[in-house]
Amino acid sequence: MSKLNWPVSLGVLLLLAGCASERVVLLPSADGRASALIVRDARGELVLDKPYAASVRRGDANTAYEATQEEVKARFADALAAQPPRPSTYLLYFEPGGNVLTAASRAELNRVRREIAERAAAEIRVIGHTDRVGSVEGNDALSKTRAQTIGAALIEGGVPADKLETVGRGERDLLVPTEDEVNEPKNRRVEINLR
């Protein structure tokens, strides 16, 4: 019997029922993007390319079928429960020229702290950004300061320092492309990647 080794985090569930059969189910992706999986046997291959498309192998042959969400929840409850939380990304925005968060972003920071507290082993990356007002060197320093400020706020809120990384990107990765010296609020941000 062949051994299939796909991680559940890729949206595939596998059930080995003794050595009599194997099941593979393609789960919907969290962001709605299309995905696919090929299951091969001696007779050829099956392409699973829709959410809940499935295959069962008995002996040397795979048979395709359509699983249901209810079947997946019942059959794979333990595997689903063992999955780590999906990665999250948050954007916090700043007032011009400094490291003061907007009012809406101060509220969002509290939500980020709550989510981090709910994750047993979170890894956090805080990436600071600026708009294109000012010099490249000044924006590099400001973006790093923004990242470090938010990182310090997260640590103060209970995040272990060894689980957090801060990086400044200056004006390199603009959300809204602009000419130099354009004040664009969406570019003055910190991106928090939580996994």
Residue frames as a rotation matrix with the C-alpha (Angstrom) as fourth column:
MET 1
0.583 0.813 0.000 0.00
0.813 -0.583 0.000 0.00
0.000 0.000 -1.000 0.00
SER 2
-0.208 -0.665 0.717 1.38
0.576 -0.676 -0.460 3.42
0.791 0.317 0.524 -0.88
LYS 3
-0.115 0.103 -0.988 1.84
0.921 -0.361 -0.145 6.01
-0.371 -0.927 -0.053 1.80
LEU 4
0.247 0.250 0.936 0.34
0.579 -0.813 0.064 9.46
0.777 0.527 -0.345 1.20
ASN 5
-0.148 -0.409 -0.901 1.89
0.965 -0.260 -0.040 12.27
-0.218 -0.875 0.433 3.20
TRP 6
-0.249 0.140 0.958 0.10
0.419 -0.876 0.237 15.59
0.873 0.461 0.159 2.67
PRO 7
-0.942 -0.091 -0.322 -0.07
0.334 -0.343 -0.878 18.04
-0.030 -0.935 0.353 5.56
VAL 8
-0.040 0.991 -0.130 -3.55
0.987 0.019 -0.162 18.90
-0.158 -0.135 -0.978 6.73
SER 9
-0.067 -0.017 -0.998 -2.57
0.276 -0.961 -0.002 22.58
-0.959 -0.276 0.069 6.68
LEU 10
-0.936 -0.272 -0.222 -2.52
-0.138 -0.296 0.945 22.45
-0.323 0.916 0.239 2.87
GLY 11
-0.217 0.947 -0.235 -6.25
-0.918 -0.280 -0.281 21.75
-0.332 0.155 0.930 2.86
VAL 12
-0.093 0.146 -0.985 -6.05
-0.540 0.823 0.174 17.99
0.836 0.548 0.002 2.38
LEU 13
0.127 0.161 0.979 -7.36
-0.937 0.342 0.065 15.43
-0.324 -0.926 0.195 4.82
LEU 14
-0.271 -0.311 -0.911 -6.21
-0.592 0.800 -0.097 11.85
0.759 0.513 -0.401 4.76
LEU 15
0.349 0.391 0.852 -7.66
-0.896 0.406 0.180 8.91
-0.275 -0.826 0.492 6.61
LEU 16
-0.550 -0.493 -0.674 -5.91
-0.597 0.796 -0.095 5.59
0.584 0.350 -0.733 6.83
ALA 17
0.413 0.743 0.527 -8.38
-0.909 0.373 0.187 2.93
-0.058 -0.557 0.829 7.86
GLY 18
0.565 -0.369 0.738 -6.15
0.033 0.904 0.427 0.00
-0.824 -0.217 0.523 8.66
CYS 19
-0.641 -0.751 -0.157 -4.51
-0.170 -0.060 0.984 -1.01
-0.748 0.657 -0.089 5.40
ALA 20
-0.200 0.662 0.722 -7.77
0.766 0.565 -0.306 -1.56
-0.611 0.492 -0.620 3.56
SER 21
0.433 0.413 0.801 -8.37
0.843 -0.499 -0.198 1.96
0.318 0.761 -0.565 2.26
GLU 22
-0.675 -0.546 -0.496 -7.13
0.637 -0.770 -0.020 5.53
-0.372 -0.329 0.868 2.12
ARG 23
0.518 0.806 0.286 -9.24
0.855 -0.476 -0.207 8.67
-0.031 0.352 -0.936 1.75
VAL 24
-0.753 -0.641 -0.148 -8.12
0.618 -0.766 0.175 12.04
-0.226 0.041 0.973 0.49
VAL 25
0.436 0.895 0.090 -10.40
0.895 -0.420 -0.152 15.10
-0.098 0.147 -0.984 0.62
LEU 26
-0.618 -0.568 0.544 -9.56
0.640 -0.765 -0.072 18.53
0.457 0.303 0.836 -0.81
LEU 27
-0.006 0.593 -0.805 -10.79
0.888 -0.366 -0.277 21.18
-0.459 -0.717 -0.525 1.61
PRO 28
0.749 0.269 0.605 -11.81
0.529 -0.793 -0.303 24.72
0.398 0.547 -0.736 0.61
SER 29
-0.412 -0.911 0.019 -9.00
0.756 -0.354 -0.551 27.21
0.509 -0.212 0.834 0.96
ALA 30
-0.171 0.322 -0.931 -9.44
0.849 -0.432 -0.305 29.90
-0.500 -0.843 -0.199 3.60
ASP 31
-0.533 -0.124 -0.837 -9.02
-0.094 -0.974 0.204 32.72
-0.841 0.188 0.508 1.10
GLY 32
0.489 0.871 -0.041 -11.22
-0.196 0.064 -0.979 31.19
-0.850 0.486 0.202 -1.60
ARG 33
-0.129 -0.604 -0.786 -8.38
-0.954 -0.141 0.265 30.55
-0.271 0.784 -0.558 -4.05
ALA 34
0.817 0.383 -0.431 -8.61
-0.528 0.798 -0.290 27.52
0.233 0.465 0.854 -6.28
SER 35
-0.232 -0.876 0.422 -6.44
-0.880 0.374 0.294 24.53
-0.416 -0.303 -0.858 -5.47
ALA 36
0.670 0.401 -0.625 -6.04
-0.649 0.725 -0.230 21.02
0.360 0.560 0.746 -6.81
LEU 37
-0.107 -0.639 0.762 -4.51
-0.758 0.548 0.354 17.68
-0.643 -0.540 -0.543 -5.98
ILE 38
0.179 0.092 -0.980 -3.62
-0.817 0.569 -0.096 14.70
0.548 0.817 0.177 -8.15
VAL 39
0.164 -0.065 0.984 -4.05
-0.679 0.716 0.160 11.18
-0.715 -0.695 0.074 -6.77
ARG 40
-0.057 -0.299 -0.952 -2.30
-0.938 0.344 -0.051 8.47
0.343 0.890 -0.300 -8.79
ASP 41
0.313 0.038 0.949 -2.61
-0.447 0.888 0.112 4.71
-0.838 -0.459 0.294 -8.92
ALA 42
-0.557 -0.596 0.578 -1.60
0.151 0.612 0.776 1.96
-0.816 0.520 -0.251 -11.37
ARG 43
0.060 0.687 0.724 -4.60
0.926 0.233 -0.298 2.78
-0.374 0.688 -0.622 -13.60
GLY 44
-0.058 -0.081 0.995 -3.84
0.644 -0.765 -0.025 6.49
0.763 0.639 0.096 -13.92
GLU 45
-0.910 -0.296 -0.292 -4.66
0.414 -0.591 -0.693 9.62
0.033 -0.751 0.660 -11.99
LEU 46
0.266 0.964 -0.015 -7.60
0.930 -0.253 0.267 11.46
0.254 -0.085 -0.964 -10.52
VAL 47
-0.742 -0.418 0.524 -7.63
0.298 -0.906 -0.300 15.25
0.600 -0.066 0.797 -10.32
LEU 48
0.122 0.716 -0.688 -9.36
0.992 -0.117 0.055 16.65
-0.041 -0.689 -0.724 -7.25
ASP 49
-0.756 -0.493 0.431 -9.95
0.580 -0.810 0.090 20.32
0.304 0.318 0.898 -8.11
LYS 50
-0.038 0.781 0.623 -13.08
-0.195 -0.617 0.762 21.43
0.980 -0.093 0.176 -6.26
PRO 51
-0.558 -0.118 0.821 -13.72
-0.815 -0.105 -0.569 21.82
0.154 -0.987 -0.038 -2.53
TYR 52
0.045 0.488 0.872 -14.72
-0.716 0.625 -0.313 18.48
-0.697 -0.609 0.378 -1.02
ALA 53
0.547 -0.047 -0.836 -13.61
-0.656 0.596 -0.463 16.51
0.520 0.801 0.296 -4.08
ALA 54
0.228 -0.375 0.899 -12.40
-0.818 0.426 0.386 13.22
-0.527 -0.823 -0.209 -2.65
SER 55
0.072 -0.261 -0.963 -10.80
-0.676 0.697 -0.240 9.90
0.734 0.668 -0.126 -3.44
VAL 56
0.501 0.010 0.865 -10.92
-0.707 0.582 0.403 6.55
-0.499 -0.813 0.299 -1.69
ARG 57
-0.200 -0.634 -0.747 -8.35
-0.851 0.490 -0.188 3.85
0.485 0.598 -0.638 -2.41
ARG 58
0.559 0.295 0.774 -9.21
-0.600 0.789 0.133 0.23
-0.572 -0.539 0.619 -1.93
GLY 59
0.589 -0.470 0.658 -6.51
0.594 0.803 0.041 -2.18
-0.548 0.367 0.752 -2.95
ASP 60
-0.491 -0.857 0.156 -4.72
0.700 -0.281 0.657 -0.73
-0.519 0.432 0.738 -5.97
ALA 61
-0.382 0.435 0.815 -7.53
0.757 -0.360 0.546 1.47
0.531 0.825 -0.192 -7.30
ASN 62
-0.890 0.145 -0.432 -8.70
0.147 -0.807 -0.572 5.02
-0.432 -0.573 0.697 -6.50
THR 63
-0.211 0.882 0.421 -12.32
0.924 0.040 0.380 6.02
0.318 0.469 -0.824 -6.86
ALA 64
-0.939 -0.085 0.332 -13.40
0.033 -0.987 -0.160 9.67
0.341 -0.139 0.930 -6.94
TYR 65
-0.028 0.969 -0.245 -16.43
0.930 0.115 0.348 10.90
0.365 -0.219 -0.905 -5.04
GLU 66
-0.228 0.060 0.972 -17.84
-0.096 -0.995 0.039 14.14
0.969 -0.084 0.233 -3.66
ALA 67
-0.592 -0.004 -0.806 -17.57
0.773 0.282 -0.568 14.42
0.230 -0.959 -0.164 0.12
THR 68
0.465 0.728 0.504 -19.86
0.405 -0.681 0.610 16.70
0.787 -0.079 -0.612 2.12
GLN 69
-0.207 -0.508 0.836 -18.92
-0.503 -0.678 -0.536 19.22
0.839 -0.532 -0.116 4.75
GLU 70
0.537 0.497 0.682 -20.83
-0.839 0.229 0.494 17.18
0.090 -0.837 0.539 7.33
GLU 71
0.937 -0.232 -0.261 -18.98
0.197 0.969 -0.153 13.97
0.288 0.092 0.953 6.37
VAL 72
0.061 -0.975 0.214 -15.62
0.205 -0.198 -0.959 15.72
0.977 0.102 0.188 6.63
LYS 73
-0.066 -0.037 0.997 -16.46
-0.826 -0.559 -0.075 17.13
0.560 -0.828 0.006 10.06
ALA 74
0.786 0.445 0.429 -17.60
-0.612 0.656 0.441 13.72
-0.086 -0.609 0.788 11.31
ARG 75
0.898 -0.413 -0.152 -14.90
0.327 0.857 -0.399 11.56
0.295 0.308 0.904 9.71
PHE 76
0.026 -0.978 0.209 -11.94
0.617 -0.149 -0.773 13.91
0.786 0.149 0.600 10.25
ALA 77
0.872 0.416 0.259 -12.88
0.081 -0.643 0.761 15.62
0.483 -0.643 -0.594 13.52
ASP 78
0.709 -0.648 -0.279 -9.62
0.479 0.151 0.865 14.70
-0.518 -0.747 0.417 15.25
ALA 79
-0.192 -0.805 0.561 -7.44
0.979 -0.120 0.164 15.83
-0.065 0.581 0.811 12.33
LEU 80
0.205 0.345 0.916 -9.36
0.469 -0.856 0.217 19.11
0.859 0.385 -0.337 12.00
ALA 81
0.979 0.199 -0.038 -9.06
0.116 -0.398 0.910 19.77
0.166 -0.895 -0.413 15.73
ALA 82
0.445 -0.885 -0.137 -5.29
0.697 0.247 0.673 19.17
-0.562 -0.395 0.727 15.58
GLN 83
0.241 -0.346 0.907 -4.74
0.820 -0.427 -0.381 21.82
0.519 0.836 0.180 12.90
PRO 84
-0.592 -0.424 -0.686 -2.92
0.701 -0.691 -0.178 24.96
-0.398 -0.586 0.706 14.00
PRO 85
0.421 0.740 -0.525 -4.82
0.329 -0.664 -0.671 28.21
-0.845 0.110 -0.523 13.51
ARG 86
0.478 -0.210 0.853 -4.47
0.860 -0.086 -0.503 29.72
0.179 0.974 0.139 10.06
PRO 87
-0.630 -0.751 -0.199 -2.05
0.769 -0.638 -0.027 32.63
-0.107 -0.170 0.980 9.69
SER 88
0.612 0.781 -0.122 -3.51
0.766 -0.624 -0.154 36.11
-0.197 0.001 -0.981 10.13
THR 89
-0.572 -0.728 0.378 -2.34
0.776 -0.629 -0.036 39.49
0.264 0.272 0.925 8.88
TYR 90
0.520 0.665 -0.537 -3.29
0.784 -0.621 -0.010 42.81
-0.340 -0.415 -0.844 10.41
LEU 91
-0.282 -0.547 0.789 -2.58
0.706 -0.675 -0.215 46.32
0.650 0.496 0.576 9.15
LEU 92
0.380 0.301 -0.875 -2.27
0.816 -0.554 0.164 49.20
-0.435 -0.776 -0.456 11.60
TYR 93
0.276 -0.183 0.944 -2.04
0.716 -0.615 -0.329 52.76
0.641 0.767 -0.038 10.28
PHE 94
-0.253 -0.545 -0.800 -0.17
0.913 -0.408 -0.010 55.80
-0.321 -0.733 0.600 11.59
GLU 95
0.824 0.348 -0.447 -0.63
0.263 -0.934 -0.242 59.55
-0.502 0.082 -0.861 11.72
PRO 96
0.804 -0.523 0.284 1.76
0.202 -0.208 -0.957 61.42
0.560 0.826 -0.061 9.37
GLY 97
0.308 -0.840 0.446 5.44
-0.383 -0.539 -0.750 61.72
0.871 0.060 -0.488 10.25
GLY 98
-0.316 -0.452 0.834 5.65
-0.936 0.007 -0.352 59.66
0.153 -0.892 -0.425 13.42
ASN 99
-0.806 -0.014 -0.591 4.76
-0.007 1.000 -0.015 56.50
0.592 -0.008 -0.806 15.26
VAL 100
-0.697 0.687 0.205 1.32
-0.438 -0.182 -0.880 57.47
-0.568 -0.703 0.428 16.63
LEU 101
-0.817 0.450 0.359 -1.41
0.566 0.743 0.357 55.06
-0.106 0.495 -0.862 15.58
THR 102
-0.606 0.747 0.274 -4.70
-0.385 -0.576 0.721 56.31
0.696 0.332 0.637 14.18
ALA 103
-0.343 0.562 0.753 -7.68
-0.911 -0.002 -0.413 55.90
-0.230 -0.827 0.513 16.52
ALA 104
0.692 0.641 -0.333 -9.07
-0.712 0.683 -0.163 52.99
0.123 0.349 0.929 14.48
SER 105
0.205 -0.698 -0.686 -5.70
-0.198 0.657 -0.728 51.23
0.958 0.285 -0.004 14.56
ARG 106
-0.660 -0.364 0.657 -5.41
-0.694 -0.039 -0.719 51.61
0.287 -0.931 -0.227 18.34
ALA 107
0.241 0.831 0.502 -8.67
-0.883 0.402 -0.243 49.63
-0.404 -0.385 0.830 18.61
GLU 108
0.757 -0.009 -0.654 -7.39
-0.439 0.735 -0.518 47.06
0.485 0.678 0.552 16.09
LEU 109
-0.339 -0.941 -0.004 -4.20
-0.556 0.204 -0.806 46.61
0.759 -0.271 -0.592 18.17
ASN 110
-0.342 0.294 0.893 -6.37
-0.876 0.245 -0.416 45.39
-0.341 -0.924 0.174 21.04
ARG 111
0.767 0.638 -0.071 -7.95
-0.606 0.682 -0.410 42.80
-0.213 0.357 0.909 18.72
VAL 112
0.339 -0.749 -0.569 -4.49
-0.421 0.420 -0.804 41.65
0.841 0.513 -0.173 17.63
ARG 113
-0.567 -0.562 0.602 -3.44
-0.768 0.096 -0.634 41.24
0.298 -0.822 -0.486 21.26
ARG 114
0.163 0.720 0.674 -6.55
-0.826 0.473 -0.307 39.11
-0.540 -0.507 0.672 21.97
GLU 115
0.867 0.154 -0.474 -5.88
-0.437 0.694 -0.573 36.83
0.241 0.704 0.669 19.01
ILE 116
-0.088 -0.973 -0.211 -2.25
-0.508 0.227 -0.831 36.39
0.857 0.034 -0.515 20.00
ALA 117
-0.466 -0.051 0.883 -3.32
-0.879 0.139 -0.456 35.49
-0.100 -0.989 -0.110 23.54
GLU 118
0.546 0.784 0.294 -5.60
-0.709 0.620 -0.337 32.77
-0.447 -0.024 0.894 22.12
ARG 119
0.707 -0.370 -0.602 -2.78
-0.331 0.580 -0.744 31.10
0.625 0.726 0.288 20.19
ALA 120
0.952 -0.305 -0.032 -0.64
0.193 0.514 0.836 28.71
-0.239 -0.801 0.548 22.18
ALA 121
0.082 -0.993 0.087 2.56
0.609 0.119 0.784 29.10
-0.789 -0.011 0.614 20.17
ALA 122
0.926 0.361 0.113 2.19
0.316 -0.573 -0.756 32.18
-0.208 0.736 -0.644 18.01
GLU 123
-0.309 -0.949 0.064 5.05
0.840 -0.241 0.486 33.54
-0.445 0.204 0.872 15.95
ILE 124
0.745 0.613 -0.264 4.73
0.484 -0.769 -0.418 37.23
-0.459 0.184 -0.869 15.16
ARG 125
-0.448 -0.811 0.376 6.48
0.884 -0.339 0.322 39.37
-0.134 0.477 0.869 12.57
VAL 126
0.570 0.556 -0.605 5.94
0.487 -0.821 -0.296 43.13
-0.662 -0.126 -0.739 12.69
ILE 127
-0.314 -0.636 0.705 6.92
0.946 -0.148 0.288 44.99
-0.079 0.757 0.648 9.51
GLY 128
0.106 0.284 -0.953 7.04
0.352 -0.907 -0.231 48.79
-0.930 -0.310 -0.196 9.54
HIS 129
-0.168 -0.074 0.983 6.33
0.981 -0.108 0.160 50.88
0.095 0.991 0.091 6.41
THR 130
-0.378 0.059 -0.924 6.16
0.248 -0.955 -0.163 54.57
-0.892 -0.291 0.347 5.47
ASP 131
0.842 0.504 0.192 4.77
0.367 -0.273 -0.889 56.72
-0.396 0.819 -0.415 2.72
ARG 132
0.238 -0.785 0.573 7.18
0.943 0.045 -0.329 58.53
0.233 0.618 0.751 0.36
VAL 133
0.832 0.011 0.554 7.31
-0.080 -0.987 0.139 61.83
0.548 -0.160 -0.821 2.27
GLY 134
0.691 -0.661 0.292 10.86
-0.522 -0.177 0.835 62.46
-0.500 -0.730 -0.467 3.48
SER 135
-0.082 -0.848 -0.524 14.21
-0.990 0.128 -0.052 60.89
0.111 0.514 -0.850 2.68
VAL 136
0.390 0.136 -0.911 14.75
-0.282 0.959 0.023 57.20
0.877 0.248 0.413 2.06
GLU 137
-0.596 -0.707 -0.382 17.11
0.195 0.334 -0.922 57.05
0.779 -0.624 -0.061 5.07
GLY 138
-0.778 0.366 0.511 14.63
-0.627 -0.510 -0.589 58.86
0.045 -0.778 0.626 7.31
ASN 139
0.274 0.937 -0.218 11.81
-0.915 0.323 0.239 56.57
0.295 0.134 0.946 6.20
ASP 140
0.004 -0.357 -0.934 13.94
0.004 0.934 -0.357 53.48
1.000 -0.002 0.005 6.84
ALA 141
-0.920 -0.391 -0.018 14.53
0.043 -0.054 -0.998 54.68
0.389 -0.919 0.066 10.40
LEU 142
-0.488 0.811 0.322 10.85
-0.872 -0.434 -0.228 55.65
-0.045 -0.392 0.919 10.89
SER 143
0.318 0.629 -0.709 9.59
-0.640 0.694 0.329 52.29
0.699 0.349 0.624 9.63
LYS 144
-0.352 -0.520 -0.778 11.89
0.274 0.738 -0.617 50.46
0.895 -0.430 -0.117 12.03
THR 145
-0.957 0.042 0.286 10.74
-0.271 -0.469 -0.841 52.69
0.099 -0.882 0.460 14.89
ARG 146
-0.082 0.996 -0.033 7.11
-0.969 -0.072 0.237 51.97
0.234 0.051 0.971 14.01
ALA 147
0.260 0.127 -0.957 7.73
-0.182 0.980 0.081 48.22
0.948 0.153 0.278 14.01
GLN 148
-0.663 -0.602 -0.446 9.64
0.333 0.296 -0.895 48.38
0.671 -0.742 0.004 17.30
THR 149
-0.754 0.461 0.468 6.93
-0.649 -0.634 -0.421 50.53
0.103 -0.621 0.777 18.92
ILE 150
0.316 0.913 -0.260 4.21
-0.849 0.394 0.352 48.04
0.423 0.110 0.899 18.02
GLY 151
0.037 -0.400 -0.916 6.47
0.106 0.913 -0.395 45.13
0.994 -0.082 0.076 18.98
ALA 152
-0.912 -0.400 0.087 7.05
-0.010 -0.191 -0.982 46.71
0.409 -0.896 0.170 22.40
ALA 153
-0.339 0.872 0.354 3.29
-0.938 -0.343 -0.055 47.21
0.074 -0.350 0.934 22.84
LEU 154
0.457 0.487 -0.744 2.70
-0.476 0.841 0.257 43.54
0.751 0.237 0.616 22.05
ILE 155
-0.378 -0.675 -0.634 5.43
0.304 0.556 -0.773 42.45
0.874 -0.485 -0.005 24.49
GLU 156
-0.882 0.106 0.459 3.94
-0.434 -0.563 -0.703 44.74
0.184 -0.820 0.543 27.12
GLY 157
0.081 0.997 0.016 0.63
-0.982 0.077 0.172 42.98
0.170 -0.030 0.985 26.48
GLY 158
0.398 0.054 0.916 2.16
-0.595 0.775 0.213 39.59
-0.698 -0.630 0.341 27.27
VAL 159
0.955 -0.128 -0.269 3.71
-0.162 0.537 -0.828 38.39
0.250 0.834 0.492 23.99
PRO 160
0.592 -0.805 0.046 7.03
0.411 0.351 0.841 36.62
-0.693 -0.479 0.539 24.68
ALA 161
0.433 -0.487 -0.759 9.87
-0.620 -0.772 0.142 38.66
-0.654 0.409 -0.636 23.14
ASP 162
-0.607 -0.748 0.267 11.45
-0.341 0.549 0.763 35.54
-0.717 0.372 -0.589 21.63
LYS 163
-0.184 0.635 0.750 8.27
0.746 0.587 -0.314 34.93
-0.640 0.501 -0.582 19.56
LEU 164
0.812 0.532 -0.241 8.38
0.326 -0.756 -0.568 38.39
-0.484 0.382 -0.787 17.96
GLU 165
-0.332 -0.870 0.365 10.49
0.868 -0.130 0.479 39.84
-0.369 0.476 0.798 15.15
THR 166
0.626 0.495 -0.603 10.46
0.222 -0.854 -0.471 43.48
-0.748 0.161 -0.644 14.01
VAL 167
-0.354 -0.664 0.658 11.59
0.865 0.036 0.501 44.75
-0.357 0.746 0.562 10.60
GLY 168
0.161 0.362 -0.918 11.52
-0.069 -0.924 -0.376 48.14
-0.985 0.124 -0.123 8.89
ARG 169
-0.015 -0.094 0.995 10.91
0.910 0.411 0.052 48.35
-0.414 0.907 0.080 5.11
GLY 170
-0.745 -0.290 -0.601 10.76
0.126 -0.946 0.300 52.13
-0.656 0.147 0.741 4.74
GLU 171
0.046 0.754 -0.656 8.98
-0.660 -0.470 -0.586 53.20
-0.750 0.459 0.476 1.56
ARG 172
-0.819 -0.544 -0.183 9.87
-0.497 0.512 0.701 50.05
-0.288 0.665 -0.690 -0.41
ASP 173
-0.845 0.533 0.048 6.59
0.522 0.801 0.295 48.07
0.119 0.274 -0.954 -0.25
LEU 174
-0.836 0.542 -0.083 3.87
-0.514 -0.828 -0.222 50.62
-0.189 -0.143 0.971 -0.88
LEU 175
-0.406 0.806 0.430 0.24
0.514 0.591 -0.622 49.49
-0.756 -0.032 -0.654 -0.71
VAL 176
0.788 0.614 0.048 -0.68
0.433 -0.497 -0.752 52.46
-0.438 0.614 -0.657 -2.88
PRO 177
-0.138 -0.891 0.433 2.01
0.983 -0.071 0.168 53.35
-0.119 0.448 0.886 -5.44
THR 178
0.876 0.370 -0.308 2.72
0.356 -0.929 -0.103 57.10
-0.324 -0.020 -0.946 -5.39
GLU 179
0.440 -0.744 0.503 5.24
0.247 -0.438 -0.864 59.61
0.863 0.505 -0.008 -6.60
ASP 180
-0.449 -0.708 -0.545 7.90
0.792 -0.033 -0.609 60.85
0.414 -0.705 0.576 -4.20
GLU 181
-0.999 -0.035 -0.001 6.72
0.029 -0.803 -0.595 63.24
0.019 -0.594 0.804 -1.43
VAL 182
-0.256 0.967 -0.013 3.07
-0.403 -0.095 0.910 62.11
0.878 0.238 0.414 -1.67
ASN 183
-0.754 0.104 0.649 1.33
-0.642 0.092 -0.761 61.77
-0.139 -0.990 -0.002 1.69
GLU 184
-0.153 0.687 -0.711 -0.60
-0.509 0.562 0.652 58.45
0.847 0.461 0.263 1.42
PRO 185
0.089 0.239 0.967 -2.26
-0.996 0.019 0.087 57.21
0.002 -0.971 0.239 4.66
LYS 186
0.939 0.341 0.039 -2.42
-0.341 0.940 0.003 53.54
-0.036 -0.017 0.999 3.57
ASN 187
0.433 -0.858 -0.276 1.36
0.111 0.355 -0.928 53.43
0.894 0.372 0.249 3.13
ARG 188
-0.387 -0.508 0.769 1.98
-0.707 -0.372 -0.601 54.61
0.591 -0.777 -0.215 6.72
ARG 189
0.682 0.730 -0.048 1.43
-0.606 0.600 0.522 51.26
0.410 -0.327 0.851 8.34
VAL 190
-0.548 -0.676 0.493 2.69
-0.797 0.601 -0.062 48.31
-0.254 -0.427 -0.868 10.29
GLU 191
0.259 0.543 -0.799 1.88
-0.664 0.701 0.261 44.85
0.701 0.463 0.542 9.00
ILE 192
-0.268 -0.271 0.924 1.55
-0.884 0.451 -0.124 42.18
-0.384 -0.850 -0.360 11.68
ASN 193
0.027 0.188 -0.982 1.88
-0.618 0.775 0.131 38.61
0.786 0.603 0.137 10.43
LEU 194
-0.124 0.085 0.989 0.67
-0.939 0.312 -0.145 36.11
-0.321 -0.946 0.041 12.98
ARG 195
0.241 0.209 -0.948 1.21
-0.597 0.802 0.025 32.39
0.765 0.560 0.318 12.55
